[in-house]
Amino acid sequence: MSGQSITDRITAAQHSVTGSAVSKTVCKATTHEVMGPKKKHLDCRQLFEI
C-alpha cells in the first residue's frame, strides 16, 4: 500500500473534484496515520539523557 489511509484518499479525491490546488497540496503533505517516533530521534534523545 502507498501509506495513505482510506480517509486520506477520499479527502484527496474531494479536493481533486473541486479543483482546490492549495487544499490538494496540503492534503498531500499530511496524512491521518499515527506514526511512532523515528529511530534517529530516539537515539538523539538518549544522547542528551546521559
PDBQT receptor file of N, H, CA, C and O in Angstrom, charges set to zero:
ATOM      1  N   MET A   1       0.840  -1.186   0.000  1.00  0.00    +0.000 N 
ATOM      2  CA  MET A   1       0.000   0.000   0.000  1.00  0.00    +0.000 C 
ATOM      3  C   MET A   1       0.880   1.242   0.000  1.00  0.00    +0.000 C 
ATOM      4  O   MET A   1       2.058   1.170   0.348  1.00  0.00    +0.000 OA
ATOM      5  N   SER A   2       0.334   2.339  -0.374  1.00  0.00    +0.000 N 
ATOM      6  H   SER A   2      -0.623   2.398  -0.657  1.00  0.00    +0.000 HD
ATOM      7  CA  SER A   2       1.123   3.557  -0.569  1.00  0.00    +0.000 C 
ATOM      8  C   SER A   2       1.323   4.368   0.708  1.00  0.00    +0.000 C 
ATOM      9  O   SER A   2       1.949   5.427   0.656  1.00  0.00    +0.000 OA
ATOM     10  N   GLY A   3       0.825   3.919   1.828  1.00  0.00    +0.000 N 
ATOM     11  H   GLY A   3       0.317   3.059   1.870  1.00  0.00    +0.000 HD
ATOM     12  CA  GLY A   3       0.985   4.678   3.068  1.00  0.00    +0.000 C 
ATOM     13  C   GLY A   3      -0.127   5.669   3.317  1.00  0.00    +0.000 C 
ATOM     14  O   GLY A   3      -0.032   6.491   4.229  1.00  0.00    +0.000 OA
ATOM     15  N   GLN A   4      -1.180   5.606   2.521  1.00  0.00    +0.000 N 
ATOM     16  H   GLN A   4      -1.256   4.939   1.780  1.00  0.00    +0.000 HD
ATOM     17  CA  GLN A   4      -2.317   6.502   2.708  1.00  0.00    +0.000 C 
ATOM     18  C   GLN A   4      -3.504   5.700   3.222  1.00  0.00    +0.000 C 
ATOM     19  O   GLN A   4      -3.750   4.578   2.780  1.00  0.00    +0.000 OA
ATOM     20  N   SER A   5      -4.224   6.282   4.147  1.00  0.00    +0.000 N 
ATOM     21  H   SER A   5      -4.024   7.194   4.506  1.00  0.00    +0.000 HD
ATOM     22  CA  SER A   5      -5.429   5.631   4.643  1.00  0.00    +0.000 C 
ATOM     23  C   SER A   5      -6.587   5.921   3.697  1.00  0.00    +0.000 C 
ATOM     24  O   SER A   5      -6.471   6.746   2.791  1.00  0.00    +0.000 OA
ATOM     25  N   ILE A   6      -7.691   5.244   3.915  1.00  0.00    +0.000 N 
ATOM     26  H   ILE A   6      -7.785   4.574   4.652  1.00  0.00    +0.000 HD
ATOM     27  CA  ILE A   6      -8.896   5.469   3.108  1.00  0.00    +0.000 C 
ATOM     28  C   ILE A   6      -9.337   6.929   3.244  1.00  0.00    +0.000 C 
ATOM     29  O   ILE A   6      -9.740   7.558   2.265  1.00  0.00    +0.000 OA
ATOM     30  N   THR A   7      -9.258   7.454   4.461  1.00  0.00    +0.000 N 
ATOM     31  H   THR A   7      -8.931   6.943   5.256  1.00  0.00    +0.000 HD
ATOM     32  CA  THR A   7      -9.650   8.847   4.701  1.00  0.00    +0.000 C 
ATOM     33  C   THR A   7      -8.796   9.801   3.870  1.00  0.00    +0.000 C 
ATOM     34  O   THR A   7      -9.313  10.757   3.292  1.00  0.00    +0.000 OA
ATOM     35  N   ASP A   8      -7.486   9.543   3.810  1.00  0.00    +0.000 N 
ATOM     36  H   ASP A   8      -7.066   8.766   4.280  1.00  0.00    +0.000 HD
ATOM     37  CA  ASP A   8      -6.590  10.383   3.017  1.00  0.00    +0.000 C 
ATOM     38  C   ASP A   8      -6.976  10.355   1.543  1.00  0.00    +0.000 C 
ATOM     39  O   ASP A   8      -6.981  11.390   0.877  1.00  0.00    +0.000 OA
ATOM     40  N   ARG A   9      -7.299   9.173   1.036  1.00  0.00    +0.000 N 
ATOM     41  H   ARG A   9      -7.295   8.332   1.577  1.00  0.00    +0.000 HD
ATOM     42  CA  ARG A   9      -7.653   9.042  -0.380  1.00  0.00    +0.000 C 
ATOM     43  C   ARG A   9      -8.965   9.753  -0.694  1.00  0.00    +0.000 C 
ATOM     44  O   ARG A   9      -9.093  10.391  -1.739  1.00  0.00    +0.000 OA
ATOM     45  N   ILE A  10      -9.935   9.644   0.203  1.00  0.00    +0.000 N 
ATOM     46  H   ILE A  10      -9.831   9.126   1.052  1.00  0.00    +0.000 HD
ATOM     47  CA  ILE A  10     -11.226  10.316  -0.009  1.00  0.00    +0.000 C 
ATOM     48  C   ILE A  10     -11.042  11.831   0.012  1.00  0.00    +0.000 C 
ATOM     49  O   ILE A  10     -11.600  12.538  -0.826  1.00  0.00    +0.000 OA
ATOM     50  N   THR A  11     -10.263  12.326   0.966  1.00  0.00    +0.000 N 
ATOM     51  H   THR A  11      -9.809  11.752   1.647  1.00  0.00    +0.000 HD
ATOM     52  CA  THR A  11     -10.012  13.767   1.049  1.00  0.00    +0.000 C 
ATOM     53  C   THR A  11      -9.315  14.269  -0.213  1.00  0.00    +0.000 C 
ATOM     54  O   THR A  11      -9.669  15.326  -0.735  1.00  0.00    +0.000 OA
ATOM     55  N   ALA A  12      -8.330  13.524  -0.707  1.00  0.00    +0.000 N 
ATOM     56  H   ALA A  12      -8.042  12.665  -0.284  1.00  0.00    +0.000 HD
ATOM     57  CA  ALA A  12      -7.625  13.918  -1.931  1.00  0.00    +0.000 C 
ATOM     58  C   ALA A  12      -8.578  13.939  -3.119  1.00  0.00    +0.000 C 
ATOM     59  O   ALA A  12      -8.504  14.833  -3.962  1.00  0.00    +0.000 OA
ATOM     60  N   ALA A  13      -9.472  12.959  -3.187  1.00  0.00    +0.000 N 
ATOM     61  H   ALA A  13      -9.533  12.233  -2.502  1.00  0.00    +0.000 HD
ATOM     62  CA  ALA A  13     -10.441  12.910  -4.286  1.00  0.00    +0.000 C 
ATOM     63  C   ALA A  13     -11.395  14.102  -4.223  1.00  0.00    +0.000 C 
ATOM     64  O   ALA A  13     -11.732  14.676  -5.259  1.00  0.00    +0.000 OA
ATOM     65  N   GLN A  14     -11.830  14.476  -3.034  1.00  0.00    +0.000 N 
ATOM     66  H   GLN A  14     -11.556  14.010  -2.193  1.00  0.00    +0.000 HD
ATOM     67  CA  GLN A  14     -12.733  15.622  -2.889  1.00  0.00    +0.000 C 
ATOM     68  C   GLN A  14     -12.067  16.905  -3.380  1.00  0.00    +0.000 C 
ATOM     69  O   GLN A  14     -12.698  17.708  -4.068  1.00  0.00    +0.000 OA
ATOM     70  N   HIS A  15     -10.800  17.100  -3.032  1.00  0.00    +0.000 N 
ATOM     71  H   HIS A  15     -10.287  16.448  -2.474  1.00  0.00    +0.000 HD
ATOM     72  CA  HIS A  15     -10.094  18.305  -3.458  1.00  0.00    +0.000 C 
ATOM     73  C   HIS A  15      -9.814  18.283  -4.957  1.00  0.00    +0.000 C 
ATOM     74  O   HIS A  15      -9.778  19.336  -5.594  1.00  0.00    +0.000 OA
ATOM     75  N   SER A  16      -9.616  17.099  -5.526  1.00  0.00    +0.000 N 
ATOM     76  H   SER A  16      -9.645  16.244  -5.008  1.00  0.00    +0.000 HD
ATOM     77  CA  SER A  16      -9.399  16.995  -6.972  1.00  0.00    +0.000 C 
ATOM     78  C   SER A  16     -10.657  17.376  -7.730  1.00  0.00    +0.000 C 
ATOM     79  O   SER A  16     -10.585  18.038  -8.766  1.00  0.00    +0.000 OA
ATOM     80  N   VAL A  17     -11.816  16.961  -7.218  1.00  0.00    +0.000 N 
ATOM     81  H   VAL A  17     -11.875  16.423  -6.377  1.00  0.00    +0.000 HD
ATOM     82  CA  VAL A  17     -13.086  17.260  -7.879  1.00  0.00    +0.000 C 
ATOM     83  C   VAL A  17     -13.391  18.752  -7.812  1.00  0.00    +0.000 C 
ATOM     84  O   VAL A  17     -13.849  19.336  -8.794  1.00  0.00    +0.000 OA
ATOM     85  N   THR A  18     -13.140  19.372  -6.659  1.00  0.00    +0.000 N 
ATOM     86  H   THR A  18     -12.769  18.897  -5.862  1.00  0.00    +0.000 HD
ATOM     87  CA  THR A  18     -13.446  20.799  -6.508  1.00  0.00    +0.000 C 
ATOM     88  C   THR A  18     -12.388  21.684  -7.152  1.00  0.00    +0.000 C 
ATOM     89  O   THR A  18     -12.632  22.869  -7.383  1.00  0.00    +0.000 OA
ATOM     90  N   GLY A  19     -11.213  21.126  -7.447  1.00  0.00    +0.000 N 
ATOM     91  H   GLY A  19     -11.014  20.163  -7.260  1.00  0.00    +0.000 HD
ATOM     92  CA  GLY A  19     -10.166  21.894  -8.119  1.00  0.00    +0.000 C 
ATOM     93  C   GLY A  19      -9.379  22.803  -7.204  1.00  0.00    +0.000 C 
ATOM     94  O   GLY A  19      -8.733  23.738  -7.679  1.00  0.00    +0.000 OA
ATOM     95  N   SER A  20      -9.413  22.561  -5.919  1.00  0.00    +0.000 N 
ATOM     96  H   SER A  20      -9.938  21.802  -5.533  1.00  0.00    +0.000 HD
ATOM     97  CA  SER A  20      -8.687  23.402  -4.971  1.00  0.00    +0.000 C 
ATOM     98  C   SER A  20      -7.215  22.978  -4.933  1.00  0.00    +0.000 C 
ATOM     99  O   SER A  20      -6.873  21.974  -4.308  1.00  0.00    +0.000 OA
ATOM    100  N   ALA A  21      -6.356  23.734  -5.596  1.00  0.00    +0.000 N 
ATOM    101  H   ALA A  21      -6.634  24.549  -6.104  1.00  0.00    +0.000 HD
ATOM    102  CA  ALA A  21      -4.934  23.382  -5.691  1.00  0.00    +0.000 C 
ATOM    103  C   ALA A  21      -4.231  23.485  -4.342  1.00  0.00    +0.000 C 
ATOM    104  O   ALA A  21      -3.409  22.632  -4.007  1.00  0.00    +0.000 OA
ATOM    105  N   VAL A  22      -4.545  24.520  -3.565  1.00  0.00    +0.000 N 
ATOM    106  H   VAL A  22      -5.213  25.213  -3.838  1.00  0.00    +0.000 HD
ATOM    107  CA  VAL A  22      -3.895  24.698  -2.265  1.00  0.00    +0.000 C 
ATOM    108  C   VAL A  22      -4.300  23.574  -1.322  1.00  0.00    +0.000 C 
ATOM    109  O   VAL A  22      -3.447  22.988  -0.655  1.00  0.00    +0.000 OA
ATOM    110  N   SER A  23      -5.579  23.271  -1.260  1.00  0.00    +0.000 N 
ATOM    111  H   SER A  23      -6.272  23.747  -1.801  1.00  0.00    +0.000 HD
ATOM    112  CA  SER A  23      -6.046  22.199  -0.382  1.00  0.00    +0.000 C 
ATOM    113  C   SER A  23      -5.470  20.858  -0.803  1.00  0.00    +0.000 C 
ATOM    114  O   SER A  23      -5.147  20.024   0.043  1.00  0.00    +0.000 OA
ATOM    115  N   LYS A  24      -5.342  20.647  -2.105  1.00  0.00    +0.000 N 
ATOM    116  H   LYS A  24      -5.605  21.324  -2.792  1.00  0.00    +0.000 HD
ATOM    117  CA  LYS A  24      -4.785  19.397  -2.603  1.00  0.00    +0.000 C 
ATOM    118  C   LYS A  24      -3.326  19.258  -2.176  1.00  0.00    +0.000 C 
ATOM    119  O   LYS A  24      -2.893  18.168  -1.801  1.00  0.00    +0.000 OA
ATOM    120  N   THR A  25      -2.571  20.345  -2.229  1.00  0.00    +0.000 N 
ATOM    121  H   THR A  25      -2.923  21.230  -2.533  1.00  0.00    +0.000 HD
ATOM    122  CA  THR A  25      -1.167  20.322  -1.830  1.00  0.00    +0.000 C 
ATOM    123  C   THR A  25      -1.034  20.036  -0.341  1.00  0.00    +0.000 C 
ATOM    124  O   THR A  25      -0.191  19.234   0.063  1.00  0.00    +0.000 OA
ATOM    125  N   VAL A  26      -1.851  20.678   0.473  1.00  0.00    +0.000 N 
ATOM    126  H   VAL A  26      -2.536  21.330   0.145  1.00  0.00    +0.000 HD
ATOM    127  CA  VAL A  26      -1.822  20.450   1.920  1.00  0.00    +0.000 C 
ATOM    128  C   VAL A  26      -2.233  19.021   2.230  1.00  0.00    +0.000 C 
ATOM    129  O   VAL A  26      -1.654  18.383   3.109  1.00  0.00    +0.000 OA
ATOM    130  N   CYS A  27      -3.223  18.520   1.521  1.00  0.00    +0.000 N 
ATOM    131  H   CYS A  27      -3.694  19.038   0.807  1.00  0.00    +0.000 HD
ATOM    132  CA  CYS A  27      -3.694  17.152   1.729  1.00  0.00    +0.000 C 
ATOM    133  C   CYS A  27      -2.587  16.151   1.421  1.00  0.00    +0.000 C 
ATOM    134  O   CYS A  27      -2.439  15.159   2.134  1.00  0.00    +0.000 OA
ATOM    135  N   LYS A  28      -1.807  16.398   0.370  1.00  0.00    +0.000 N 
ATOM    136  H   LYS A  28      -1.928  17.205  -0.209  1.00  0.00    +0.000 HD
ATOM    137  CA  LYS A  28      -0.713  15.501   0.025  1.00  0.00    +0.000 C 
ATOM    138  C   LYS A  28       0.391  15.548   1.072  1.00  0.00    +0.000 C 
ATOM    139  O   LYS A  28       1.094  14.557   1.271  1.00  0.00    +0.000 OA
ATOM    140  N   ALA A  29       0.553  16.677   1.738  1.00  0.00    +0.000 N 
ATOM    141  H   ALA A  29      -0.018  17.481   1.576  1.00  0.00    +0.000 HD
ATOM    142  CA  ALA A  29       1.629  16.839   2.714  1.00  0.00    +0.000 C 
ATOM    143  C   ALA A  29       1.272  16.265   4.081  1.00  0.00    +0.000 C 
ATOM    144  O   ALA A  29       2.148  16.096   4.928  1.00  0.00    +0.000 OA
ATOM    145  N   THR A  30       0.005  15.966   4.301  1.00  0.00    +0.000 N 
ATOM    146  H   THR A  30      -0.707  16.103   3.612  1.00  0.00    +0.000 HD
ATOM    147  CA  THR A  30      -0.415  15.448   5.599  1.00  0.00    +0.000 C 
ATOM    148  C   THR A  30      -1.152  14.128   5.430  1.00  0.00    +0.000 C 
ATOM    149  O   THR A  30      -1.754  13.867   4.389  1.00  0.00    +0.000 OA
ATOM    150  N   THR A  31      -1.097  13.306   6.458  1.00  0.00    +0.000 N 
ATOM    151  H   THR A  31      -0.608  13.517   7.304  1.00  0.00    +0.000 HD
ATOM    152  CA  THR A  31      -1.862  12.059   6.471  1.00  0.00    +0.000 C 
ATOM    153  C   THR A  31      -2.519  11.915   7.828  1.00  0.00    +0.000 C 
ATOM    154  O   THR A  31      -2.181  12.624   8.776  1.00  0.00    +0.000 OA
ATOM    155  N   HIS A  32      -3.444  11.007   7.911  1.00  0.00    +0.000 N 
ATOM    156  H   HIS A  32      -3.719  10.431   7.141  1.00  0.00    +0.000 HD
ATOM    157  CA  HIS A  32      -4.138  10.746   9.168  1.00  0.00    +0.000 C 
ATOM    158  C   HIS A  32      -3.542   9.554   9.910  1.00  0.00    +0.000 C 
ATOM    159  O   HIS A  32      -4.085   9.122  10.927  1.00  0.00    +0.000 OA
ATOM    160  N   GLU A  33      -2.433   9.020   9.410  1.00  0.00    +0.000 N 
ATOM    161  H   GLU A  33      -1.992   9.371   8.584  1.00  0.00    +0.000 HD
ATOM    162  CA  GLU A  33      -1.831   7.856  10.041  1.00  0.00    +0.000 C 
ATOM    163  C   GLU A  33      -1.084   8.259  11.306  1.00  0.00    +0.000 C 
ATOM    164  O   GLU A  33      -0.486   9.332  11.378  1.00  0.00    +0.000 OA
ATOM    165  N   VAL A  34      -1.129   7.388  12.289  1.00  0.00    +0.000 N 
ATOM    166  H   VAL A  34      -1.615   6.516  12.231  1.00  0.00    +0.000 HD
ATOM    167  CA  VAL A  34      -0.406   7.616  13.536  1.00  0.00    +0.000 C 
ATOM    168  C   VAL A  34       0.924   6.884  13.429  1.00  0.00    +0.000 C 
ATOM    169  O   VAL A  34       0.964   5.674  13.206  1.00  0.00    +0.000 OA
ATOM    170  N   MET A  35       2.002   7.624  13.588  1.00  0.00    +0.000 N 
ATOM    171  H   MET A  35       1.970   8.607  13.769  1.00  0.00    +0.000 HD
ATOM    172  CA  MET A  35       3.332   7.034  13.479  1.00  0.00    +0.000 C 
ATOM    173  C   MET A  35       4.094   7.274  14.771  1.00  0.00    +0.000 C 
ATOM    174  O   MET A  35       3.934   8.305  15.424  1.00  0.00    +0.000 OA
ATOM    175  N   GLY A  36       4.913   6.319  15.121  1.00  0.00    +0.000 N 
ATOM    176  H   GLY A  36       5.043   5.482  14.591  1.00  0.00    +0.000 HD
ATOM    177  CA  GLY A  36       5.763   6.469  16.285  1.00  0.00    +0.000 C 
ATOM    178  C   GLY A  36       6.969   7.327  15.957  1.00  0.00    +0.000 C 
ATOM    179  O   GLY A  36       7.184   7.673  14.795  1.00  0.00    +0.000 OA
ATOM    180  N   PRO A  37       7.762   7.677  16.967  1.00  0.00    +0.000 N 
ATOM    181  CA  PRO A  37       8.953   8.488  16.714  1.00  0.00    +0.000 C 
ATOM    182  C   PRO A  37       9.983   7.711  15.887  1.00  0.00    +0.000 C 
ATOM    183  O   PRO A  37      10.061   6.486  15.973  1.00  0.00    +0.000 OA
ATOM    184  N   LYS A  38      10.755   8.420  15.104  1.00  0.00    +0.000 N 
ATOM    185  H   LYS A  38      10.692   9.415  15.034  1.00  0.00    +0.000 HD
ATOM    186  CA  LYS A  38      11.779   7.785  14.283  1.00  0.00    +0.000 C 
ATOM    187  C   LYS A  38      12.968   7.400  15.149  1.00  0.00    +0.000 C 
ATOM    188  O   LYS A  38      13.233   8.015  16.182  1.00  0.00    +0.000 OA
ATOM    189  N   LYS A  39      13.683   6.363  14.702  1.00  0.00    +0.000 N 
ATOM    190  H   LYS A  39      13.468   5.863  13.863  1.00  0.00    +0.000 HD
ATOM    191  CA  LYS A  39      14.821   5.860  15.449  1.00  0.00    +0.000 C 
ATOM    192  C   LYS A  39      15.876   6.943  15.675  1.00  0.00    +0.000 C 
ATOM    193  O   LYS A  39      16.460   7.015  16.756  1.00  0.00    +0.000 OA
ATOM    194  N   LYS A  40      16.126   7.783  14.673  1.00  0.00    +0.000 N 
ATOM    195  H   LYS A  40      15.651   7.725  13.794  1.00  0.00    +0.000 HD
ATOM    196  CA  LYS A  40      17.151   8.822  14.834  1.00  0.00    +0.000 C 
ATOM    197  C   LYS A  40      16.776   9.813  15.929  1.00  0.00    +0.000 C 
ATOM    198  O   LYS A  40      17.654  10.368  16.589  1.00  0.00    +0.000 OA
ATOM    199  N   HIS A  41      15.476  10.040  16.128  1.00  0.00    +0.000 N 
ATOM    200  H   HIS A  41      14.762   9.590  15.591  1.00  0.00    +0.000 HD
ATOM    201  CA  HIS A  41      15.047  10.941  17.194  1.00  0.00    +0.000 C 
ATOM    202  C   HIS A  41      15.194  10.277  18.560  1.00  0.00    +0.000 C 
ATOM    203  O   HIS A  41      15.549  10.931  19.541  1.00  0.00    +0.000 OA
ATOM    204  N   LEU A  42      14.919   8.982  18.617  1.00  0.00    +0.000 N 
ATOM    205  H   LEU A  42      14.631   8.450  17.820  1.00  0.00    +0.000 HD
ATOM    206  CA  LEU A  42      15.097   8.267  19.879  1.00  0.00    +0.000 C 
ATOM    207  C   LEU A  42      16.571   8.218  20.266  1.00  0.00    +0.000 C 
ATOM    208  O   LEU A  42      16.916   8.393  21.434  1.00  0.00    +0.000 OA
ATOM    209  N   ASP A  43      17.446   7.978  19.278  1.00  0.00    +0.000 N 
ATOM    210  H   ASP A  43      17.165   7.835  18.329  1.00  0.00    +0.000 HD
ATOM    211  CA  ASP A  43      18.883   7.940  19.547  1.00  0.00    +0.000 C 
ATOM    212  C   ASP A  43      19.378   9.288  20.051  1.00  0.00    +0.000 C 
ATOM    213  O   ASP A  43      20.203   9.344  20.963  1.00  0.00    +0.000 OA
ATOM    214  N   CYS A  44      18.888  10.362  19.472  1.00  0.00    +0.000 N 
ATOM    215  H   CYS A  44      18.217  10.317  18.731  1.00  0.00    +0.000 HD
ATOM    216  CA  CYS A  44      19.292  11.708  19.881  1.00  0.00    +0.000 C 
ATOM    217  C   CYS A  44      18.836  11.986  21.316  1.00  0.00    +0.000 C 
ATOM    218  O   CYS A  44      19.566  12.593  22.100  1.00  0.00    +0.000 OA
ATOM    219  N   ARG A  45      17.641  11.544  21.645  1.00  0.00    +0.000 N 
ATOM    220  H   ARG A  45      17.048  11.051  21.008  1.00  0.00    +0.000 HD
ATOM    221  CA  ARG A  45      17.110  11.769  22.989  1.00  0.00    +0.000 C 
ATOM    222  C   ARG A  45      17.949  11.034  24.028  1.00  0.00    +0.000 C 
ATOM    223  O   ARG A  45      18.216  11.572  25.103  1.00  0.00    +0.000 OA
ATOM    224  N   GLN A  46      18.367   9.807  23.717  1.00  0.00    +0.000 N 
ATOM    225  H   GLN A  46      18.150   9.369  22.844  1.00  0.00    +0.000 HD
ATOM    226  CA  GLN A  46      19.193   9.039  24.642  1.00  0.00    +0.000 C 
ATOM    227  C   GLN A  46      20.545   9.710  24.840  1.00  0.00    +0.000 C 
ATOM    228  O   GLN A  46      21.116   9.644  25.928  1.00  0.00    +0.000 OA
ATOM    229  N   LEU A  47      21.054  10.346  23.814  1.00  0.00    +0.000 N 
ATOM    230  H   LEU A  47      20.590  10.400  22.930  1.00  0.00    +0.000 HD
ATOM    231  CA  LEU A  47      22.334  11.029  23.902  1.00  0.00    +0.000 C 
ATOM    232  C   LEU A  47      22.272  12.176  24.905  1.00  0.00    +0.000 C 
ATOM    233  O   LEU A  47      23.225  12.402  25.650  1.00  0.00    +0.000 OA
ATOM    234  N   PHE A  48      21.156  12.900  24.926  1.00  0.00    +0.000 N 
ATOM    235  H   PHE A  48      20.382  12.717  24.321  1.00  0.00    +0.000 HD
ATOM    236  CA  PHE A  48      21.019  14.040  25.831  1.00  0.00    +0.000 C 
ATOM    237  C   PHE A  48      20.711  13.626  27.268  1.00  0.00    +0.000 C 
ATOM    238  O   PHE A  48      20.913  14.416  28.190  1.00  0.00    +0.000 OA
ATOM    239  N   GLU A  49      20.228  12.402  27.474  1.00  0.00    +0.000 N 
ATOM    240  H   GLU A  49      20.065  11.760  26.725  1.00  0.00    +0.000 HD
ATOM    241  CA  GLU A  49      19.917  11.944  28.833  1.00  0.00    +0.000 C 
ATOM    242  C   GLU A  49      21.171  11.570  29.606  1.00  0.00    +0.000 C 
ATOM    243  O   GLU A  49      21.146  11.495  30.835  1.00  0.00    +0.000 OA
ATOM    244  N   ILE A  50      22.253  11.339  28.906  1.00  0.00    +0.000 N 
ATOM    245  H   ILE A  50      22.274  11.400  27.908  1.00  0.00    +0.000 HD
ATOM    246  CA  ILE A  50      23.499  10.908  29.565  1.00  0.00    +0.000 C 
ATOM    247  C   ILE A  50      24.139  12.057  30.303  1.00  0.00    +0.000 C 
ATOM    248  O   ILE A  50      25.192  11.886  30.917  1.00  0.00    +0.000 OA
TER     249      ILE A  50
